[in-house]
Amino acid sequence: MTLLIIAYLGGALTILSPCILPILPFAFARAGQPFLKSTLPMLAGMAATFALVATLAAVGGSWAIRANEYGRLAAIVLLALFGASLLSSRFASTLARPIVDLGNNLVNASGGGRTAPTVKSALILGVATGLLWAPCAGPILGLVLTGAALQGANLQTTFLLIAYAAGAATSLAAALLVGGKIFAAMKRSLGLGDRIRQVLGAAVLAGVAVIALGLDTSLLARLSYASTASLEQAVLDRLHAKPLGGASSEVASNDAVIAAADAKKPFRSDLPVEGYAPSLDGAVQWLNSKPLTTEQLRGKVVLVDFWTYSCINCIRTIPYVRAWAEKYADQGLVVIGVHAPEFAFEKKIDNVKKAVGDFRIGYPVAIDNDYKIWRAFENSYWPAAYLIDAKGQIRYQHFGEGNYGNTEKAIQDLLREAGSEMSASATVTPDAKGVEAGPDLSNIRSGETYLGYEQAANFASPEGLQADTPQNYSIGEPGLNGWGLSGSWTVGRDQATLDQPGGGITYRFSARDLHLVLGPGEDGKPVRFQVKIDGKAPGADHGSDIDADGNGTVTATRLYQLVRQSGTVAARNFEIRFLDPGVQAYAFTFG
């Protein structure tokens, strides 16, 4: 009963859909006619024909679709005659006798002839309209047609399609009653009965032309001003309807129905088995959870995400991992972040705890300072994602940013394989802001640059890079992707440390975003700094960690977003000057 009500409501909502537009001229041509002898038979014929054709199309294969195409052509011819007869009653007398009889029946049904409208003529018009009607396939019609495809022709399918068509007929009947009163008032006050009939005839012929050209299932279907999908989905959500047969496949379209997989067979993902997942033992500490083992996780789908908190690629991936953890937790997904440090400061557990809080990470995080989990997975990348199925087997891997849609589809597949009855849904689109926002890949011409001597490149200060010793540096105008130091610095293996206040770093870059991994000195005191772009305050081009005047403060060791170009991306000179000593600078990254 619930599904019948939902189908009926979905049909009633089609009056608000643009896909109803092609048949409105035929329906409103009935305005002002007797409801029982004219309007009701026409709507009944339309509903019955649509239900029959939709059932055949859902279960009958290509032959049913071809049969409907022939019926559609016949309906176009029939309704073209109907429209022409509305324009001029003399038109019927020029046709051959069989066609004249049929045309006269239709004219009588519209009130344009001399005899009273008949049930037969109205029913014929309804059948023709039902052959032409291709309603938008929203969630409710998709639910009904899915059941037809899965279960074949049966009484339940037929009743649901009839309920859907009856809902549409009810809303059209209400519109016709209102329209009939308006037209009757116009006739009484203006005496324009013949003119109204001719206008309706022109509208019918225009509708026939639209349908013959295929615009009813293409252009009109894409109109968005009156989409009912959200209303239909609200009805489904409110009444908690499930697809027929327990399946959740998207199979409906305006023109064809795609057969869904057999719902009785267990779903099996085609993701390859890449071996059993290694142990998660070896973490020095767990955050947000007690230590988890592979045995405890058996029966769950597990996403293992290797990351480190100052890595820009990891930071931009976090919004998606966080969204997946929230979206699929009830379906059996367990997300585990494995924090494997790149720099020494990332081994400090307090730093990791603060980062977990700053990034709003609620899923378990294993701190892998000794790289035991890293080596067990034979991993080499930040970030890296491994999907483990309910049997403990690795089924999917992805390294680096991006590919979020495929990763989420793999999550859905493995959850369904594990027995989840989740329905297909759109992939997540996190509202990432600031440093978490995705990169502008089309405009990046600068790459990750380390300031420690072990991996430093493109150093442009004329003094040359001096390892582990204080040195006064200077810098002029570096070329693209060149950088240098000014003031007194000690360059270590992983970072450069400022010895005296007033020192700075200059970089000639070309990218939308510029980030710099910075930390306070060993005493932990905040370090004030000021940024300039091309020798001026950044203004609208400032990053999320400074203001428009370029002012900021280093309070913790992390990645700072210092530039986000707001207009056209171009090569710019970046300069940062520190007002306090002790700052440690690790690496530039861009986005």
N, C-alpha and C positions, 0 to 999 in steps of 0.2 A: 504493500500500500504506500509506503514511504516513497519508493521509486516512482510509482504512478503519479504521486503529487508533485515530485520534483520534475518529472517529464512535462507535466501539464504546465507548471509555472515557467519552465524553460521555454515552452512554446508560446506562452502568453507574452513573454518578454521580447519575442521577435518583432513586435510592433514598433519597438524602439530601435531596431537594428536597420542599418542601411540596406541589408540584403532583402528587405521586404519591399523596397521601392519598386522593382520591376512589375510586381503584380498589383500594386495599388490602383493603377488606372482601371484594370479589369474589375477589381472589387468595388471601386467607387462608382463605376458605371451602373451598379445596382442600387445606388442611393435613391431613396424615395419609393422603392418598389415594395410590394407586400412582403413582409418578413418570411412568413411560412411558405409561400409559393415561389418566392424568388431568391431572397438572400440566404435562407437556411439551406435549401438544396444545393445552391452554388458552393457554399462553404463546406457542406458535407461531402460533396463530390471532390473538392480540393483536398480535404483532409484524408479521405479514404484513398485517393490516388497516390498522394504523397507517401502514406504509410505503406501501401503495397509496393511502390517502386523502391522505397528506401530499404524494405526488407529484402527484396530480390537483389538489390545492389550489394547489400551487406553479405549475403550468403550465396549468391548465384554465380559469382565470377563475371568474366568479361562478357558472356553472352547477354546477361541481364543489362549490363551497361550499354551494349549496342542496341538492345531492344528499347531502352529508354531514349537513346538518341533518335531512333526512328519516330517514337511517340512524340518527342520534343518537336521534330520537324512538322509532324501532322498538327500539333497544337499551335505552332506558329502560323500555319496556313489558316487554320480554323479561326484563330483570334484576329488575324488580319481581315478576314471576311467580316467578323463581328465589328471591328473598328470602322471598316468602310461603310457598313450598313448603318452605323450610328451617324456617320457624316451625311449620308443621303439614303433615304429609303428607296429611291429610284434605282440605286445600284443593284439591289436584289433582283429586279426585273430583267436585267441585262444578262444574268447568268443562266446557265442551263438549268432545266427544271430540278434535278436532284440538289444542285448547289443552292438554287433559289429557295427550295423548301428548308434546307438547313439554315440559310441566312435569315429567312423570315422567322424561324424559331428563335434565333438569337436576337433579332430585332424586337420580337415580341417580349423576350425576356428582359430587354432593356427599357421597355416602355415606348420604343420608337414605332412600333407597329399599331395596327388597329385592333388587334385582339388582345385579350388579357395575357399577361406572362404566365407561362406554364412551368410546372415542376420539371418536366423533361428538358426543356431548353435551358433552364437554370442549372440542372445537373450536368448537362453537356459542357456548359461553360466552366463549371467547377472542375470537371475532369481535365479539361484543357489547361486550366490554371495550375492544377496539381502536378501535371507533367512538366510545367515550366519552373515551378518553385524550387530553388536551390538555397535553402536557408543557411546562414553562417553557422559553421560547425564550432559552436562554443563548447564549454566544458560539459554542459548537460547533454547536448546532442551527441557529443563525443562519447559520453558514458553509455548512452543508449546504443549507439552503433557499435561500440566495443563489445557489448553483450551479444549483439546480433552476430558479429564476426566470430566470437568465441563459441557460442552455443548453437548457432544455426537457427533455422526457422522454427519457432515454437510460439505458443500462445503468449508467453510472457513478453517476448520481443515484439510481437505484433501489438499487444495492448499498450506497451510503452510508446511505440511509434504513433499509435492512434491517439494516446493521451497528449503527446507532444503536438501533433497536428491539431487536436481539439483545442489546446491552449491557444495556438495561433489563430484558429478560427474564432474563438471567443473574443480575443482582443480586436480582431478585424470586425466582428459583428458589432461590438460597442462603437467602433469608429464609424461604421456604416449608419448606425442609428443616429449618431450625432450629425453625420454628413447629410443624411436624409432630411432631417429637420431643417438644416440650413438651406438645402436646395429647394425644399418646399416653400420656405419663406421667401426665397428669391423669386420663385415662380409667381407667388401671389402678389408680391409687391412690384415686380418689374416686368412680368410677362415674358420672361426670356427662356421659356422651356425649350424651344427648338435650338436656340443658341447654346444653351448649356449642354444639350445632347450632342451638338456638333463639337463643342470643346472637348467633351468626354471622348468622342470618337477620335479626335486628333490625339488625345492623350493615350488612348489604347494603341493607335498605330505607332506612336513614338515608343511606347513600351515594347511593342513587337519588334521594332527596329533595334532597340537596345539589346533585347534578348537574342535576336538573330546574329548580332555582331559579337555576342559573348561578353558584353560589358557587365551583365548581371552577375557573373561569377568571377570577375576579375577586378575591374575598377571599383564597382560599388562595394564589393566585399572588402576592399582595403580602406574604405572611408572610415574615419575614426571618430567622427563627431558624435556618434550615438552608439558606440560599442557597448554590448551588454555582457561582455566576458566577466567583468568584475562583479556584476550583479548575479550572474549565474554561479560564479564561484562562491559568492557569499551564501547563496541558497544551499549549495552542496555542503559547505562547511558547517552551516547551521544545523542541517539535518543529518550530518555525518554519513552521507551515502557512500557505498562502496561499489566498484564496478561489478557487473554481473560476472559470476564465476570466480570472484575473488581476485581477478587480475587487475593490473594498473598499467595499461598500455595506452599510448596515444595513437589512435588509428583513424580518426575522422578527418575528412577534408570536404570541401564543397563539391568536388567533382568525382571522388573515388573513395573507396574504403580499403585500407590496407589490412590484410589478415594479420591478426596478432598471433603470437606464439601460443602453443597449447598450454593453458594455465594449469593443467593437471600434472605436467612434467616439472620436476624441480629445476629451477634456473641454474645454469652452469655458465660462468664467465669464460670467455675465451682468452683471458690473461694467462700467460705461460707460468708454469711453476719453476722457480729459479732456485729451489733448494729450501731447506728448513732455516728459519731465522735463528741467529746465534743468541747466546745468553745476554741478558741485560745486566748481569752482575759486573761489578767493578766501579760503579759510580761512588764518588766519595761522599755524596749526600743527595737526598731527594728533596725537592720543593713541591709543595701542594699535594703531596701524597706520601704514603709509606712506600718503601721499596717494592717494586713490582717485578715478578719473574715471568718467564715465558710460560711456565705451567699455569700460573694464575690467570694468564691472559688467553689461554686456550678457549676456543668458543667465541672469542671476540675478534672483530676486525681491528687491527692496530696500525696506526700511522706513526712511524718513527721519523722525527724531523731533527736532523743535525743542524745546529746553528751556533752562532756566537754573537754576543750582544752588540758589538761595535761594527759588525759586518753590514754594510748598506744593503747588500743583496738579501741577507737574512731579514733585515728590518722590513724591507718591502714585501717579503713573503709572509710575515707574521699575521697581517690582517686576514689573509685567506686561511691560514692554519687555525687561527682563533675562531673564525666563522664556521669552519668545518667541525671543530670540536663542539661548538654550541648547537649546530644544526642537526648533527647526526648522533649526539650522545644517547638519545632515547632509542636509537635504532641499533645500538650495539658497537659504535665506533669508540675506540680509546686512542687518544692522541698523546704521544709522549715526546716531549722535547728533550733532545740530548745536547746539552751545552758543552761543546768541546772548544776550549779557548785557543785563540790565535796569538794574542799578546799575553805577557805575564800578568798585567793588571786584570785580565779576564779570569784569572784563576782565583781571585779573591771572592769568596762566597758572598760576602756582604755586597759587593758590586753586582753580582748576578742577582741577588735578591732584590736589589733596588731596580734593576733593569726589568725583572719579571713584573714588579709592581707598576713601573712606568708604562710598560707595553700591555698592561691589563691581561696578562696570561694567567688563566685559571687552570689549565690542564697540567698534569704532572711533568716535572722537569728533572731529569737526571744530570747531575753535575759530573762530567766525565773529565776531570782534570788530569787523570793519568792516561787518557786515551784508550782505555781498555775496551769500551764499547765501540769506539771508533775503529780500532784494529780488528775487533771481532767481526764487524760488518765489512771490513776491508774498504772502508770509506776514504775518499780523498778530497771531498768538496764541502764548501759552505755556500748555500744550504744544500742539503740532500734529503730526499724523501724516500722512504721505503714503506710499502704497503704489505702487511702480513695478513693472510686470511685466517679463518676460524680454526684451521688445522695447524697453524703455526708455520705456514709456508710463505716465503717471499714471492709475491706475484707481480710487483710493479716497483720501478725505481725511476726517480727523476732527479737530475742534478742542476742546480742553479735556479734562477728566477723563471717565472713564466710557466706556460703549459698548464695553467690552473684548471681550465675546462676539462682536459683529458684526465688530470689527477682526480678531480671530483667525480668524473664518470667512473673511474676505476674504483673509487670509494663506494659509489652506489652499486656497482656490479658485485663487489665482494660482499656487501651487506645483504643484497638480495640472495646471493648464493648461500649465505649463512642462514637464510630463513626469514629475513626481514620482509614484511609486507608493505614496505614503504612504496609510495607512488612516485612516478617520475616527476621531477621538479626542475625548475631552472637553476643554473649554477649560481653560486653566491657572487655578489658584486659589492664588496666592502666599500664603505665610504672612507677610504684612506686619505689622510691629510698630512701636511707637513712632510717630515722625513719618510713617512710610511707610504707616500704616494708613489705610484709607478714612475719609471724613468721616461724621459722624452728621447727615445732611442734614435729617432731620425736626426737629432741635432747634436748627438754626443760625438765630439772629436778629441776628447781628453780621457785618459784612462787612469786607473788606480796607480797612485804614486806613493812610495814609502819614503819616509824621512830618515830612517835608520840606515847606517852605512852598509848593512848586509844586503839590502835590496834596492838601495837608492839608485835612481837613474835621472838623467837630464838635469843634473845639478849645474847651475849657471853662475854661481858666485866665483869671481876670479881667483879667490884664495884656494880653491879646491877643497874637497871634503876631508877634514882631519878627524881621525877616529879616536874616540875616548880621551880627548884633550880639549881644554877651553881654547876658543879661537874667535877673534874678531872678524866678522864677515861683512861684506858689502854686496850690493846688487844694483844693477842699473835697469835696463829694459830687456828682459829675457824674451827669446822667441817663443812661438807657440809650444805649449807643454813644457817649457823650461821653468825652473823654479830656483830660488836662492834664499839665503838668510842674510839678515842685517843685524848687527849688534854682536854681543858675546854669547856663544852657544857651545855646548858640549854635545857632540853627536855620538850616540851610542849605537849598539847593534840594532835595536828596534825603534829608537826614538831620538829626537833632538831635544835637549833640555836648555832652557834659557837661564843664563847665569846672572844677568843684570837686567833691571827694568829698561824699557824702551826698545828692546829688540823686536824684530818682526820677520815675517815670511812673505815673499812675493811669488805669485804664480800667474803665468799667462795661459788662460784656459779657454775652451770653447764648449759649453754645455749649458743646459738650462739651470742645473743645480750644481752647487759646489759644497762638499762636506769636508770636514777636517776632524779627525779623531784627536781629541785633546784631553789632558788631565792636569790637575793641580800638582804641585811639587810634593815631595815626601812629607812635608809638614801638613799637607791637606788644606792649606789656606786658599781661599778663592783668588783667582787671577782675573783682573779686569782687562778688557781688550777693546780695540776699535777697528772696524773694517772699513776700507774704502774700495770703490770700484772705479777704475780709470781716474784715480786721484780725487774722487768725490764721495760723499755719503751715498749709500746705496739707494735710499728712498724706497720706491715701490719694488725694487729688486732685492730687498733684504730677505734673508732666510728666516726660518721659524725661531732660531735661537738668538737673534739680534733684533734691535729696533730699526726704524727707518734712518736714524742717525748713525747706525753701524755699531752701537754700543752693546756689549755682552759681557758675560762673566763665566769663567770656567769654574764650576763647582764640583764636578765629578768627572771621572775618566769615562768618556763615552764619545759617540759621534755627534758632532754639532753641524746643523745645517746653517750655513752662513750666507749663501746666495741662492735665490730663485728668481731668474730673470722673468719679468712679467710681460715683456713684449717680445719682439723678434730676437731670437737667440743669435748672438754674435760673439766673436773672440773678444775677451775683456782682460784687463789687468786687475788681478786681485791682490790686495795688500792687507795684512793683519798686523797690528802693532800692539804689543802687550805692555800694560802700564805697571805690572808687578812682575817680579822675577819668579823662577821656579816652574813655569809651565812646561809640560811635556807634550810634544807634538809627534804623532805616529804616522798618519797616512791621510792623503787626499783621496776622495772618491767623488764620482760625478753621476748625475742623473738627468 
